[in-house]
Every structure is written in C-alpha cells, then in structure tokens.
C-alpha cells in the first residue's frame, strides 16, 4: 500500500513538474515572439515593397508575394548552380592546359638529354 502511495506521489510530482515546465516555456516563447515579430514584420514589409516594385505579378495578396519570392529563390539557386558548372569547366580546361604544358616541357627535357649523349 505504501509503495502504491509513493508511486502515486511520484507521478503527481512528475506531472506537476512537467506542467510547471510547459507553463514556463509558454511564457518564455510568448516573450520571444513578442520581441521577434516586429523584426519579421519589417522584413516582410521590405520584401513586399520589392514585390510591388516588380509590378506584383501574382497580385496584391501575400500568397502572390510568397510565390514570387519562392520562384526568385529557385531562379537564384539555378544561376548559382550554372555558375558552379562553368567554374568547374574552366578549372578543367586550366588543368588540361597545365598538363599539356608539363608534357611539352618533359618532352623537351628528354630531347635535350638525348642530344647531350
């Protein structure tokens, strides 16, 4: 009987501890949100102003702005990927050129050795 009471007390204490924890977290998160929301709103207003500057191609609703922003992000990702491919090709061309120069130099050195003998 005493073990059952101890177990019940432990469960109650654990439950109270969890409740206190979640209440504190809720209060903390509310405070954080109150501090962060103005910054988020300011960023959105700046993005929306840019969207309108481009003529609001998907209308004046926030969903249109988000679609435009998503598409611009994807376009930039593709541009960056294409530039990476171009850079890679240029690097390969440079490497091939250096290898060819090295081979030519080695070939000339071999010919010079044969002439000395």
N, C-alpha and C positions, 0 to 999 in steps of 0.2 A: 504494500500500500504506500509506504514511504517513497519507494522508487518511482511509483506512478506519479506521486505529487511532485517529486524532484524533476521528473521528465516534463510534466505539465508546466512547472515553473520555468524550466529552461526554454521550452518552446515559447512561452509567453514573453520571456525576456528577449529572446532572439527576435520575435515578431515586433516587439516594441523598439528594439534597436534598428531593425530594418525600416520601420515606419519613421523613426527619427531621422535616419539617414536619407530616406527619399524626400522627406519634407525639407531637409536642409539643402539637398541637391536641387529641388524645385525652386526654392528661394534663390539659390545661387544662380541657377540658369536664367531665372527671370531678371535678375540684376544684370547679368552678362548681356542678355538680349536687349535690355533697355539701353545699354551702352553701345552695342554694336549696330542696332537697327538704323540709327541716323546715318552712319557711315555707308551702310548697304543702300539705303535710300538715295544718298548723294551719288554713289557710283551708278545706280540705275538711272538717275536723272541725267547724268553725263552721257551714258550710253544711249538713252532715249533721245537726247538732243542730237547726238551724232546720227542716229537712225533718221530723225526728221530732216537733218541736213542733206541726207541722201535721198530725200523725197518720200520717206516712209513707204517703200514699195509694197509692203504687205498690209497696209492700212494703219490706222491710229491705235489699234488695240495692243496691249502688252504682248499677246501671243505673236503678233506680227513682228514685233521688235525682237522677241526671243528667237523666232525662226531666222530672221536676218542675221542676228548675232551668231547663231549656230552655223549658218552657211558661210559666213565670213571666216569663222574659226576653221572650218573644214577647208576652205579655199587656201588659207594661210598654211595649213598643215601640208596640203598638196604642193604648194610653192616651195616650202622648206624641203620636202622630200625630193622634189625635182632638182633643187639646188644641190642637195646631197649627192644625187646621182651624177650630176655634171661635175662636181668636185672630185668624185671617185674616178670618173673617166679621165679627167685632167691629170689626176695623180698617176693613173696607169700609163698614160701617154708619156709623162715625165719619166717614169721609171723605165719604160721601154727605151726612151731616148738615152738615158744614162747607161743602161745595159749595152746598147749598141755602141756608144762611145767607148765604154770599157773594153768591149770585144775588139774594136778597131785599135785601141791602144795596145792591147795584148798582142794582136796580130802584128802590129808594127814592131813591138819589142822582140817577138820571135824572129822576124825577118832580120832585125839588126844583129841578133845573136848568130844567125847563120852566116851573115856577111863577115863577122869578126873571125869566125873559124876558118 
